[in-house]
Amino acid sequence: MAAGSVTERAAAVQAAMRTYLQITWNDEATNARILALTEDGIAYIDRLTGAPEDYESPGQPRTLLKEYVRYARDEALDVFEANYIGLINELQNDKRVTSYVESTGTAGS
């Protein structure tokens, strides 16, 4: 789930990032770069949502992370947020609604 440090969480999903990016070779420099980009992406998305996200399970956080890493690898982060603002807003709104429901105890009412 979302337990552990950013580095531990990035390491846990590094294989998925490599598969998504179609990286089939194995070398230290590439591994280090993908891990660093994944760490940056996790920190960025967690900051946007205000809480640690689950990147090991299918869903919006993992989708955003994969795209963040792809854009970062391709040196295109300057357009990432503009291209994914809809998904970012949806994820943030889902978090706000969940937080509100939990704080008011109105689930299932």
Backbone as XML, in Angstrom:
<?xml version="1.0"?>
<chain id="A" units="angstrom">
  <residue number="1" name="MET">
    <atom name="N" x="0.851" y="-1.167" z="0.000"/>
    <atom name="CA" x="0.000" y="0.000" z="0.000"/>
    <atom name="C" x="0.896" y="1.229" z="0.000"/>
  </residue>
  <residue number="2" name="ALA">
    <atom name="N" x="0.615" y="2.234" z="0.793"/>
    <atom name="CA" x="1.359" y="3.481" z="0.740"/>
    <atom name="C" x="2.336" y="3.624" z="1.898"/>
  </residue>
  <residue number="3" name="ALA">
    <atom name="N" x="2.718" y="2.521" z="2.523"/>
    <atom name="CA" x="3.639" y="2.594" z="3.649"/>
    <atom name="C" x="5.072" y="2.617" z="3.147"/>
  </residue>
  <residue number="4" name="GLY">
    <atom name="N" x="5.950" y="3.218" z="3.935"/>
    <atom name="CA" x="7.362" y="3.236" z="3.586"/>
    <atom name="C" x="7.804" y="4.591" z="3.066"/>
  </residue>
  <residue number="5" name="SER">
    <atom name="N" x="9.109" y="4.719" z="2.930"/>
    <atom name="CA" x="9.682" y="5.964" z="2.433"/>
    <atom name="C" x="9.431" y="6.084" z="0.932"/>
  </residue>
  <residue number="6" name="VAL">
    <atom name="N" x="9.648" y="7.264" z="0.408"/>
    <atom name="CA" x="9.493" y="7.479" z="-1.034"/>
    <atom name="C" x="10.418" y="6.539" z="-1.800"/>
  </residue>
  <residue number="7" name="THR">
    <atom name="N" x="11.651" y="6.371" z="-1.323"/>
    <atom name="CA" x="12.608" y="5.497" z="-1.998"/>
    <atom name="C" x="12.135" y="4.052" z="-1.988"/>
  </residue>
  <residue number="8" name="GLU">
    <atom name="N" x="11.622" y="3.579" z="-0.867"/>
    <atom name="CA" x="11.109" y="2.207" z="-0.782"/>
    <atom name="C" x="9.914" y="2.014" z="-1.703"/>
  </residue>
  <residue number="9" name="ARG">
    <atom name="N" x="9.037" y="2.994" z="-1.734"/>
    <atom name="CA" x="7.852" y="2.899" z="-2.587"/>
    <atom name="C" x="8.236" y="2.961" z="-4.060"/>
  </residue>
  <residue number="10" name="ALA">
    <atom name="N" x="9.237" y="3.771" z="-4.397"/>
    <atom name="CA" x="9.707" y="3.858" z="-5.787"/>
    <atom name="C" x="10.337" y="2.544" z="-6.217"/>
  </residue>
  <residue number="11" name="ALA">
    <atom name="N" x="11.131" y="1.955" z="-5.334"/>
    <atom name="CA" x="11.769" y="0.674" z="-5.654"/>
    <atom name="C" x="10.726" y="-0.410" z="-5.885"/>
  </residue>
  <residue number="12" name="ALA">
    <atom name="N" x="9.624" y="-0.345" z="-5.134"/>
    <atom name="CA" x="8.575" y="-1.356" z="-5.251"/>
    <atom name="C" x="7.870" y="-1.310" z="-6.608"/>
  </residue>
  <residue number="13" name="VAL">
    <atom name="N" x="7.862" y="-0.153" z="-7.260"/>
    <atom name="CA" x="7.170" y="-0.032" z="-8.548"/>
    <atom name="C" x="8.132" y="0.159" z="-9.719"/>
  </residue>
  <residue number="14" name="GLN">
    <atom name="N" x="9.427" y="0.059" z="-9.459"/>
    <atom name="CA" x="10.396" y="0.299" z="-10.529"/>
    <atom name="C" x="10.231" y="-0.674" z="-11.691"/>
  </residue>
  <residue number="15" name="ALA">
    <atom name="N" x="9.957" y="-1.933" z="-11.427"/>
    <atom name="CA" x="9.775" y="-2.906" z="-12.503"/>
    <atom name="C" x="8.588" y="-2.518" z="-13.379"/>
  </residue>
  <residue number="16" name="ALA">
    <atom name="N" x="7.512" y="-2.050" z="-12.761"/>
    <atom name="CA" x="6.343" y="-1.616" z="-13.532"/>
    <atom name="C" x="6.672" y="-0.404" z="-14.395"/>
  </residue>
  <residue number="17" name="MET">
    <atom name="N" x="7.491" y="0.506" z="-13.866"/>
    <atom name="CA" x="7.885" y="1.685" z="-14.642"/>
    <atom name="C" x="8.734" y="1.264" z="-15.843"/>
  </residue>
  <residue number="18" name="ARG">
    <atom name="N" x="9.670" y="0.356" z="-15.614"/>
    <atom name="CA" x="10.541" y="-0.114" z="-16.698"/>
    <atom name="C" x="9.720" y="-0.816" z="-17.784"/>
  </residue>
  <residue number="19" name="THR">
    <atom name="N" x="8.750" y="-1.614" z="-17.382"/>
    <atom name="CA" x="7.897" y="-2.304" z="-18.340"/>
    <atom name="C" x="7.078" y="-1.290" z="-19.140"/>
  </residue>
  <residue number="20" name="TYR">
    <atom name="N" x="6.483" y="-0.330" z="-18.454"/>
    <atom name="CA" x="5.673" y="0.686" z="-19.125"/>
    <atom name="C" x="6.502" y="1.484" z="-20.129"/>
  </residue>
  <residue number="21" name="LEU">
    <atom name="N" x="7.733" y="1.786" z="-19.758"/>
    <atom name="CA" x="8.612" y="2.570" z="-20.630"/>
    <atom name="C" x="9.312" y="1.708" z="-21.678"/>
  </residue>
  <residue number="22" name="GLN">
    <atom name="N" x="9.033" y="0.424" z="-21.658"/>
    <atom name="CA" x="9.620" y="-0.547" z="-22.591"/>
    <atom name="C" x="11.155" y="-0.559" z="-22.505"/>
  </residue>
  <residue number="23" name="ILE">
    <atom name="N" x="11.653" y="-0.505" z="-21.274"/>
    <atom name="CA" x="13.091" y="-0.603" z="-21.037"/>
    <atom name="C" x="13.393" y="-2.077" z="-20.787"/>
  </residue>
  <residue number="24" name="THR">
    <atom name="N" x="14.038" y="-2.704" z="-21.736"/>
    <atom name="CA" x="14.300" y="-4.136" z="-21.645"/>
    <atom name="C" x="15.740" y="-4.443" z="-21.256"/>
  </residue>
  <residue number="25" name="TRP">
    <atom name="N" x="16.616" y="-3.444" z="-21.321"/>
    <atom name="CA" x="18.009" y="-3.647" z="-20.955"/>
    <atom name="C" x="18.187" y="-3.325" z="-19.478"/>
  </residue>
  <residue number="26" name="ASN">
    <atom name="N" x="19.306" y="-3.764" z="-18.939"/>
    <atom name="CA" x="19.548" y="-3.564" z="-17.515"/>
    <atom name="C" x="20.938" y="-2.995" z="-17.330"/>
  </residue>
  <residue number="27" name="ASP">
    <atom name="N" x="21.006" y="-1.725" z="-16.978"/>
    <atom name="CA" x="22.292" y="-1.127" z="-16.641"/>
    <atom name="C" x="22.098" y="-0.162" z="-15.470"/>
  </residue>
  <residue number="28" name="GLU">
    <atom name="N" x="23.171" y="0.052" z="-14.740"/>
    <atom name="CA" x="23.110" y="0.852" z="-13.521"/>
    <atom name="C" x="22.608" y="2.267" z="-13.753"/>
  </residue>
  <residue number="29" name="ALA">
    <atom name="N" x="23.084" y="2.918" z="-14.798"/>
    <atom name="CA" x="22.711" y="4.310" z="-15.056"/>
    <atom name="C" x="21.212" y="4.439" z="-15.338"/>
  </residue>
  <residue number="30" name="THR">
    <atom name="N" x="20.690" y="3.547" z="-16.161"/>
    <atom name="CA" x="19.256" y="3.588" z="-16.479"/>
    <atom name="C" x="18.436" y="3.275" z="-15.238"/>
  </residue>
  <residue number="31" name="ASN">
    <atom name="N" x="18.834" y="2.248" z="-14.493"/>
    <atom name="CA" x="18.109" y="1.895" z="-13.268"/>
    <atom name="C" x="18.080" y="3.059" z="-12.287"/>
  </residue>
  <residue number="32" name="ALA">
    <atom name="N" x="19.219" y="3.710" z="-12.099"/>
    <atom name="CA" x="19.305" y="4.841" z="-11.169"/>
    <atom name="C" x="18.434" y="6.002" z="-11.639"/>
  </residue>
  <residue number="33" name="ARG">
    <atom name="N" x="18.445" y="6.262" z="-12.933"/>
    <atom name="CA" x="17.652" y="7.384" z="-13.461"/>
    <atom name="C" x="16.164" y="7.107" z="-13.306"/>
  </residue>
  <residue number="34" name="ILE">
    <atom name="N" x="15.713" y="5.910" z="-13.650"/>
    <atom name="CA" x="14.291" y="5.580" z="-13.534"/>
    <atom name="C" x="13.864" y="5.611" z="-12.069"/>
  </residue>
  <residue number="35" name="LEU">
    <atom name="N" x="14.704" y="5.116" z="-11.175"/>
    <atom name="CA" x="14.384" y="5.162" z="-9.750"/>
    <atom name="C" x="14.263" y="6.605" z="-9.275"/>
  </residue>
  <residue number="36" name="ALA">
    <atom name="N" x="15.194" y="7.468" z="-9.661"/>
    <atom name="CA" x="15.154" y="8.873" z="-9.252"/>
    <atom name="C" x="13.919" y="9.579" z="-9.806"/>
  </residue>
  <residue number="37" name="LEU">
    <atom name="N" x="13.588" y="9.315" z="-11.062"/>
    <atom name="CA" x="12.398" y="9.929" z="-11.657"/>
    <atom name="C" x="11.128" y="9.431" z="-10.973"/>
  </residue>
  <residue number="38" name="THR">
    <atom name="N" x="11.111" y="8.154" z="-10.611"/>
    <atom name="CA" x="9.961" y="7.586" z="-9.907"/>
    <atom name="C" x="9.819" y="8.206" z="-8.524"/>
  </residue>
  <residue number="39" name="GLU">
    <atom name="N" x="10.934" y="8.385" z="-7.825"/>
    <atom name="CA" x="10.896" y="9.054" z="-6.515"/>
    <atom name="C" x="10.336" y="10.466" z="-6.650"/>
  </residue>
  <residue number="40" name="ASP">
    <atom name="N" x="10.806" y="11.194" z="-7.647"/>
    <atom name="CA" x="10.312" y="12.554" z="-7.874"/>
    <atom name="C" x="8.814" y="12.545" z="-8.158"/>
  </residue>
  <residue number="41" name="GLY">
    <atom name="N" x="8.373" y="11.599" z="-8.977"/>
    <atom name="CA" x="6.953" y="11.505" z="-9.313"/>
    <atom name="C" x="6.092" y="11.184" z="-8.107"/>
  </residue>
  <residue number="42" name="ILE">
    <atom name="N" x="6.561" y="10.269" z="-7.272"/>
    <atom name="CA" x="5.815" y="9.922" z="-6.059"/>
    <atom name="C" x="5.705" y="11.133" z="-5.143"/>
  </residue>
  <residue number="43" name="ALA">
    <atom name="N" x="6.810" y="11.835" z="-4.937"/>
    <atom name="CA" x="6.788" y="13.029" z="-4.086"/>
    <atom name="C" x="5.836" y="14.082" z="-4.656"/>
  </residue>
  <residue number="44" name="TYR">
    <atom name="N" x="5.860" y="14.264" z="-5.957"/>
    <atom name="CA" x="5.008" y="15.256" z="-6.622"/>
    <atom name="C" x="3.529" y="14.903" z="-6.466"/>
  </residue>
  <residue number="45" name="ILE">
    <atom name="N" x="3.155" y="13.668" z="-6.772"/>
    <atom name="CA" x="1.746" y="13.273" z="-6.706"/>
    <atom name="C" x="1.252" y="13.244" z="-5.269"/>
  </residue>
  <residue number="46" name="ASP">
    <atom name="N" x="2.077" y="12.754" z="-4.353"/>
    <atom name="CA" x="1.691" y="12.763" z="-2.937"/>
    <atom name="C" x="1.459" y="14.190" z="-2.445"/>
  </residue>
  <residue number="47" name="ARG">
    <atom name="N" x="2.279" y="15.129" z="-2.914"/>
    <atom name="CA" x="2.104" y="16.537" z="-2.527"/>
    <atom name="C" x="0.786" y="17.072" z="-3.083"/>
  </residue>
  <residue number="48" name="LEU">
    <atom name="N" x="0.461" y="16.715" z="-4.316"/>
    <atom name="CA" x="-0.790" y="17.182" z="-4.921"/>
    <atom name="C" x="-2.016" y="16.661" z="-4.186"/>
  </residue>
  <residue number="49" name="THR">
    <atom name="N" x="-1.941" y="15.432" z="-3.702"/>
    <atom name="CA" x="-3.108" y="14.827" z="-3.044"/>
    <atom name="C" x="-3.103" y="15.023" z="-1.533"/>
  </residue>
  <residue number="50" name="GLY">
    <atom name="N" x="-1.973" y="15.412" z="-0.994"/>
    <atom name="CA" x="-1.894" y="15.654" z="0.441"/>
    <atom name="C" x="-1.702" y="14.407" z="1.281"/>
  </residue>
  <residue number="51" name="ALA">
    <atom name="N" x="-1.461" y="13.260" z="0.638"/>
    <atom name="CA" x="-1.287" y="12.007" z="1.378"/>
    <atom name="C" x="-0.534" y="11.012" z="0.510"/>
  </residue>
  <residue number="52" name="PRO">
    <atom name="N" x="0.144" y="10.056" z="1.140"/>
    <atom name="CA" x="0.806" y="9.003" z="0.364"/>
    <atom name="C" x="-0.220" y="8.190" z="-0.424"/>
  </residue>
  <residue number="53" name="GLU">
    <atom name="N" x="0.085" y="7.947" z="-1.678"/>
    <atom name="CA" x="-0.806" y="7.195" z="-2.556"/>
    <atom name="C" x="-0.302" y="5.761" z="-2.731"/>
  </residue>
  <residue number="54" name="ASP">
    <atom name="N" x="-1.178" y="4.914" z="-3.220"/>
    <atom name="CA" x="-0.837" y="3.524" z="-3.522"/>
    <atom name="C" x="-0.495" y="3.433" z="-5.002"/>
  </residue>
  <residue number="55" name="TYR">
    <atom name="N" x="0.777" y="3.192" z="-5.306"/>
    <atom name="CA" x="1.232" y="3.112" z="-6.691"/>
    <atom name="C" x="1.413" y="1.676" z="-7.157"/>
  </residue>
  <residue number="56" name="GLU">
    <atom name="N" x="1.199" y="0.722" z="-6.276"/>
    <atom name="CA" x="1.363" y="-0.678" z="-6.644"/>
    <atom name="C" x="0.094" y="-1.272" z="-7.232"/>
  </residue>
  <residue number="57" name="SER">
    <atom name="N" x="-1.045" y="-0.664" z="-6.960"/>
    <atom name="CA" x="-2.332" y="-1.154" z="-7.458"/>
    <atom name="C" x="-2.784" y="-0.316" z="-8.646"/>
  </residue>
  <residue number="58" name="PRO">
    <atom name="N" x="-3.552" y="-0.918" z="-9.545"/>
    <atom name="CA" x="-4.088" y="-0.144" z="-10.665"/>
    <atom name="C" x="-4.958" y="1.002" z="-10.165"/>
  </residue>
  <residue number="59" name="GLY">
    <atom name="N" x="-4.911" y="2.108" z="-10.866"/>
    <atom name="CA" x="-5.726" y="3.254" z="-10.500"/>
    <atom name="C" x="-5.075" y="4.555" z="-10.927"/>
  </residue>
  <residue number="60" name="GLN">
    <atom name="N" x="-5.729" y="5.651" z="-10.605"/>
    <atom name="CA" x="-5.264" y="6.972" z="-11.018"/>
    <atom name="C" x="-3.861" y="7.320" z="-10.527"/>
  </residue>
  <residue number="61" name="PRO">
    <atom name="N" x="-3.525" y="7.060" z="-9.267"/>
    <atom name="CA" x="-2.168" y="7.414" z="-8.831"/>
    <atom name="C" x="-1.083" y="6.716" z="-9.659"/>
  </residue>
  <residue number="62" name="ARG">
    <atom name="N" x="-1.271" y="5.422" z="-9.914"/>
    <atom name="CA" x="-0.267" y="4.695" z="-10.689"/>
    <atom name="C" x="-0.224" y="5.191" z="-12.138"/>
  </residue>
  <residue number="63" name="THR">
    <atom name="N" x="-1.381" y="5.469" z="-12.707"/>
    <atom name="CA" x="-1.426" y="6.003" z="-14.069"/>
    <atom name="C" x="-0.677" y="7.324" z="-14.147"/>
  </residue>
  <residue number="64" name="LEU">
    <atom name="N" x="-0.953" y="8.221" z="-13.219"/>
    <atom name="CA" x="-0.256" y="9.508" z="-13.198"/>
    <atom name="C" x="1.242" y="9.333" z="-13.002"/>
  </residue>
  <residue number="65" name="LEU">
    <atom name="N" x="1.633" y="8.411" z="-12.133"/>
    <atom name="CA" x="3.057" y="8.179" z="-11.897"/>
    <atom name="C" x="3.748" y="7.682" z="-13.166"/>
  </residue>
  <residue number="66" name="LYS">
    <atom name="N" x="3.140" y="6.736" z="-13.844"/>
    <atom name="CA" x="3.744" y="6.226" z="-15.081"/>
    <atom name="C" x="3.921" y="7.349" z="-16.093"/>
  </residue>
  <residue number="67" name="GLU">
    <atom name="N" x="2.902" y="8.180" z="-16.231"/>
    <atom name="CA" x="3.000" y="9.288" z="-17.180"/>
    <atom name="C" x="4.019" y="10.336" z="-16.737"/>
  </residue>
  <residue number="68" name="TYR">
    <atom name="N" x="4.072" y="10.590" z="-15.424"/>
    <atom name="CA" x="5.070" y="11.535" z="-14.910"/>
    <atom name="C" x="6.480" y="11.049" z="-15.251"/>
  </residue>
  <residue number="69" name="VAL">
    <atom name="N" x="6.745" y="9.788" z="-15.006"/>
    <atom name="CA" x="8.070" y="9.231" z="-15.277"/>
    <atom name="C" x="8.372" y="9.268" z="-16.774"/>
  </residue>
  <residue number="70" name="ARG">
    <atom name="N" x="7.385" y="8.968" z="-17.592"/>
    <atom name="CA" x="7.591" y="9.029" z="-19.051"/>
    <atom name="C" x="7.920" y="10.451" z="-19.497"/>
  </residue>
  <residue number="71" name="TYR">
    <atom name="N" x="7.146" y="11.411" z="-19.029"/>
    <atom name="CA" x="7.409" y="12.805" z="-19.395"/>
    <atom name="C" x="8.769" y="13.262" z="-18.872"/>
  </residue>
  <residue number="72" name="ALA">
    <atom name="N" x="9.106" y="12.887" z="-17.638"/>
    <atom name="CA" x="10.390" y="13.281" z="-17.056"/>
    <atom name="C" x="11.547" y="12.662" z="-17.830"/>
  </residue>
  <residue number="73" name="ARG">
    <atom name="N" x="11.417" y="11.393" z="-18.177"/>
    <atom name="CA" x="12.471" y="10.725" z="-18.949"/>
    <atom name="C" x="12.682" y="11.418" z="-20.289"/>
  </residue>
  <residue number="74" name="ASP">
    <atom name="N" x="11.599" y="11.880" z="-20.883"/>
    <atom name="CA" x="11.670" y="12.531" z="-22.186"/>
    <atom name="C" x="11.913" y="14.042" z="-22.079"/>
  </residue>
  <residue number="75" name="GLU">
    <atom name="N" x="12.201" y="14.508" z="-20.857"/>
    <atom name="CA" x="12.487" y="15.923" z="-20.579"/>
    <atom name="C" x="11.345" y="16.828" z="-21.032"/>
  </residue>
  <residue number="76" name="ALA">
    <atom name="N" x="10.123" y="16.420" z="-20.701"/>
    <atom name="CA" x="8.936" y="17.173" z="-21.098"/>
    <atom name="C" x="8.036" y="17.518" z="-19.913"/>
  </residue>
  <residue number="77" name="LEU">
    <atom name="N" x="8.613" y="17.617" z="-18.713"/>
    <atom name="CA" x="7.794" y="17.914" z="-17.539"/>
    <atom name="C" x="7.111" y="19.273" z="-17.625"/>
  </residue>
  <residue number="78" name="ASP">
    <atom name="N" x="7.637" y="20.151" z="-18.452"/>
    <atom name="CA" x="7.028" y="21.473" z="-18.579"/>
    <atom name="C" x="5.600" y="21.403" z="-19.122"/>
  </residue>
  <residue number="79" name="VAL">
    <atom name="N" x="5.226" y="20.317" z="-19.782"/>
    <atom name="CA" x="3.873" y="20.178" z="-20.311"/>
    <atom name="C" x="3.073" y="19.073" z="-19.610"/>
  </residue>
  <residue number="80" name="PHE">
    <atom name="N" x="3.686" y="18.367" z="-18.683"/>
    <atom name="CA" x="2.997" y="17.262" z="-17.998"/>
    <atom name="C" x="1.725" y="17.735" z="-17.317"/>
  </residue>
  <residue number="81" name="GLU">
    <atom name="N" x="1.833" y="18.735" z="-16.461"/>
    <atom name="CA" x="0.684" y="19.165" z="-15.674"/>
    <atom name="C" x="-0.444" y="19.675" z="-16.575"/>
  </residue>
  <residue number="82" name="ALA">
    <atom name="N" x="-0.104" y="20.419" z="-17.610"/>
    <atom name="CA" x="-1.127" y="20.920" z="-18.526"/>
    <atom name="C" x="-1.843" y="19.760" z="-19.230"/>
  </residue>
  <residue number="83" name="ASN">
    <atom name="N" x="-1.113" y="18.736" z="-19.594"/>
    <atom name="CA" x="-1.706" y="17.603" z="-20.304"/>
    <atom name="C" x="-2.511" y="16.680" z="-19.400"/>
  </residue>
  <residue number="84" name="TYR">
    <atom name="N" x="-2.220" y="16.692" z="-18.110"/>
    <atom name="CA" x="-2.898" y="15.778" z="-17.180"/>
    <atom name="C" x="-3.694" y="16.504" z="-16.109"/>
  </residue>
  <residue number="85" name="ILE">
    <atom name="N" x="-3.996" y="17.779" z="-16.326"/>
    <atom name="CA" x="-4.711" y="18.545" z="-15.312"/>
    <atom name="C" x="-6.080" y="17.943" z="-14.990"/>
  </residue>
  <residue number="86" name="GLY">
    <atom name="N" x="-6.751" y="17.389" z="-15.972"/>
    <atom name="CA" x="-8.047" y="16.767" z="-15.720"/>
    <atom name="C" x="-7.940" y="15.587" z="-14.773"/>
  </residue>
  <residue number="87" name="LEU">
    <atom name="N" x="-6.977" y="14.718" z="-14.995"/>
    <atom name="CA" x="-6.769" y="13.560" z="-14.130"/>
    <atom name="C" x="-6.273" y="13.986" z="-12.750"/>
  </residue>
  <residue number="88" name="ILE">
    <atom name="N" x="-5.414" y="14.997" z="-12.714"/>
    <atom name="CA" x="-4.924" y="15.524" z="-11.432"/>
    <atom name="C" x="-6.087" y="16.092" z="-10.624"/>
  </residue>
  <residue number="89" name="ASN">
    <atom name="N" x="-6.922" y="16.909" z="-11.259"/>
    <atom name="CA" x="-8.070" y="17.485" z="-10.555"/>
    <atom name="C" x="-9.029" y="16.410" z="-10.072"/>
  </residue>
  <residue number="90" name="GLU">
    <atom name="N" x="-9.258" y="15.399" z="-10.890"/>
    <atom name="CA" x="-10.148" y="14.306" z="-10.506"/>
    <atom name="C" x="-9.610" y="13.575" z="-9.276"/>
  </residue>
  <residue number="91" name="LEU">
    <atom name="N" x="-8.318" y="13.297" z="-9.272"/>
    <atom name="CA" x="-7.695" y="12.622" z="-8.134"/>
    <atom name="C" x="-7.788" y="13.481" z="-6.870"/>
  </residue>
  <residue number="92" name="GLN">
    <atom name="N" x="-7.511" y="14.781" z="-7.003"/>
    <atom name="CA" x="-7.604" y="15.685" z="-5.859"/>
    <atom name="C" x="-9.037" y="15.765" z="-5.334"/>
  </residue>
  <residue number="93" name="ASN">
    <atom name="N" x="-10.008" y="15.851" z="-6.237"/>
    <atom name="CA" x="-11.410" y="15.920" z="-5.821"/>
    <atom name="C" x="-11.854" y="14.627" z="-5.139"/>
  </residue>
  <residue number="94" name="ASP">
    <atom name="N" x="-11.432" y="13.487" z="-5.659"/>
    <atom name="CA" x="-11.747" y="12.215" z="-5.011"/>
    <atom name="C" x="-11.216" y="12.187" z="-3.582"/>
  </residue>
  <residue number="95" name="LYS">
    <atom name="N" x="-10.003" y="12.690" z="-3.402"/>
    <atom name="CA" x="-9.404" y="12.722" z="-2.058"/>
    <atom name="C" x="-10.196" y="13.637" z="-1.142"/>
  </residue>
  <residue number="96" name="ARG">
    <atom name="N" x="-10.604" y="14.789" z="-1.656"/>
    <atom name="CA" x="-11.375" y="15.738" z="-0.842"/>
    <atom name="C" x="-12.721" y="15.147" z="-0.435"/>
  </residue>
  <residue number="97" name="VAL">
    <atom name="N" x="-13.392" y="14.503" z="-1.353"/>
    <atom name="CA" x="-14.687" y="13.896" z="-1.053"/>
    <atom name="C" x="-14.517" y="12.781" z="-0.026"/>
  </residue>
  <residue number="98" name="THR">
    <atom name="N" x="-13.526" y="11.933" z="-0.230"/>
    <atom name="CA" x="-13.263" y="10.850" z="0.725"/>
    <atom name="C" x="-12.964" y="11.407" z="2.113"/>
  </residue>
  <residue number="99" name="SER">
    <atom name="N" x="-12.126" y="12.434" z="2.164"/>
    <atom name="CA" x="-11.788" y="13.066" z="3.447"/>
    <atom name="C" x="-13.024" y="13.663" z="4.115"/>
  </residue>
  <residue number="100" name="TYR">
    <atom name="N" x="-13.856" y="14.317" z="3.332"/>
    <atom name="CA" x="-15.072" y="14.921" z="3.882"/>
    <atom name="C" x="-16.016" y="13.840" z="4.433"/>
  </residue>
  <residue number="101" name="VAL">
    <atom name="N" x="-16.212" y="12.789" z="3.656"/>
    <atom name="CA" x="-17.102" y="11.716" z="4.089"/>
    <atom name="C" x="-16.581" y="11.082" z="5.369"/>
  </residue>
  <residue number="102" name="GLU">
    <atom name="N" x="-15.273" y="10.853" z="5.429"/>
    <atom name="CA" x="-14.686" y="10.249" z="6.632"/>
    <atom name="C" x="-14.808" y="11.176" z="7.835"/>
  </residue>
  <residue number="103" name="SER">
    <atom name="N" x="-14.649" y="12.467" z="7.620"/>
    <atom name="CA" x="-14.706" y="13.423" z="8.741"/>
    <atom name="C" x="-16.110" y="13.657" z="9.255"/>
  </residue>
  <residue number="104" name="THR">
    <atom name="N" x="-17.105" y="13.485" z="8.376"/>
    <atom name="CA" x="-18.479" y="13.744" z="8.799"/>
    <atom name="C" x="-19.265" y="12.472" z="9.101"/>
  </residue>
  <residue number="105" name="GLY">
    <atom name="N" x="-18.694" y="11.329" z="8.708"/>
    <atom name="CA" x="-19.378" y="10.060" z="8.953"/>
    <atom name="C" x="-20.650" y="9.917" z="8.120"/>
  </residue>
  <residue number="106" name="THR">
    <atom name="N" x="-20.649" y="10.519" z="6.920"/>
    <atom name="CA" x="-21.846" y="10.464" z="6.085"/>
    <atom name="C" x="-21.813" y="9.369" z="5.041"/>
  </residue>
  <residue number="107" name="ALA">
    <atom name="N" x="-20.877" y="8.466" z="5.132"/>
    <atom name="CA" x="-20.784" y="7.377" z="4.139"/>
    <atom name="C" x="-22.032" y="6.527" z="4.188"/>
  </residue>
  <residue number="108" name="GLY">
    <atom name="N" x="-22.576" y="6.265" z="3.014"/>
    <atom name="CA" x="-23.739" y="5.395" z="2.906"/>
    <atom name="C" x="-25.047" y="6.028" z="3.318"/>
  </residue>
  <residue number="109" name="SER">
    <atom name="N" x="-25.054" y="7.325" z="3.600"/>
    <atom name="CA" x="-26.307" y="7.988" z="4.006"/>
    <atom name="C" x="-27.179" y="8.297" z="2.836"/>
  </residue>
</chain>
